Amino acid sequence: MLKFILIFLLVLLLVRLLLRMLLPVLIRRVFQNIQKKQQPERRPEGSVYVETNAPDNKKPPGEPTDGEYIDYEEIR
């Protein structure tokens, strides 16, 4: 029983030591990855970039795009 307790305490101490050494490194890497994803893409100064917002599915001309008009009667 004493042997089990000693081994358990040694393993616990080793785990705590490893966590103290490795956890800050892992957290730093995670934060760096998050920052890289949030930063906008930088282009060299003077370069020209054009974004187009072309619709994928074009509707035929003459078809209403604002929706349907529905007649209604006012009820009093």
C-alpha positions as a printed Julia matrix, in Angstrom:
76×3 Matrix{Float64}:
   0.0    0.0     0.0
   2.84   2.37    0.83
   4.48   1.6    -2.5
   1.26   2.51   -4.34
   0.98   5.84   -2.49
   4.6    6.75   -3.26
   4.21   5.92   -6.96
   0.96   7.85   -7.11
   2.58  10.93   -5.52
   5.56  10.74   -7.88
   3.3   10.49  -10.92
   1.22  13.39   -9.63
   4.33  15.54   -9.13
   5.61  14.67  -12.62
   2.28  15.56  -14.19
   2.21  18.91  -12.39
   5.78  19.64  -13.49
   5.03  18.79  -17.11
   1.86  20.88  -17.09
   3.74  23.89  -15.73
   6.3   23.56  -18.5
   4.08  22.65  -21.45
   0.81  24.45  -20.78
   2.15  28.01  -21.33
   3.71  26.95  -24.63
   0.47  25.36  -25.82
  -1.61  28.37  -24.79
   0.81  30.74  -26.55
   0.52  28.72  -29.79
  -3.27  28.72  -29.63
  -3.4   32.5   -29.14
  -0.94  33.05  -32.01
  -3.1   30.94  -34.32
  -6.19  32.91  -33.33
  -4.42  36.22  -33.96
  -3.23  35.06  -37.4
  -6.81  34.17  -38.38
  -8.18  37.54  -37.24
  -5.6   39.75  -38.97
  -6.62  40.94  -42.43
  -4.56  39.88  -45.4
  -1.87  42.48  -46.09
  -1.05  43.39  -49.65
   2.0   45.29  -50.81
   1.53  49.03  -51.07
   0.5   50.16  -54.54
  -1.03  46.85  -55.59
  -4.52  46.87  -57.07
  -7.14  44.37  -55.98
 -10.7   44.3   -57.32
 -13.48  42.37  -55.61
 -16.52  41.53  -57.66
 -19.88  40.76  -56.15
 -21.39  39.09  -59.21
 -24.55  37.11  -58.49
 -24.22  33.4   -59.17
 -27.73  32.81  -60.44
 -28.87  35.49  -62.85
 -32.61  36.03  -63.29
 -34.05  36.63  -66.74
 -34.83  40.28  -67.58
 -38.36  41.44  -66.95
 -38.88  39.24  -63.94
 -39.65  41.23  -60.77
 -36.93  41.07  -58.15
 -38.72  42.84  -55.28
 -41.27  40.11  -54.67
 -44.94  39.76  -55.52
 -47.56  42.46  -55.23
 -50.72  41.28  -53.51
 -54.0   43.21  -53.75
 -55.81  43.65  -50.48
 -59.04  45.14  -49.28
 -59.27  47.21  -46.15
 -61.82  45.77  -43.69
 -63.47  48.07  -41.19
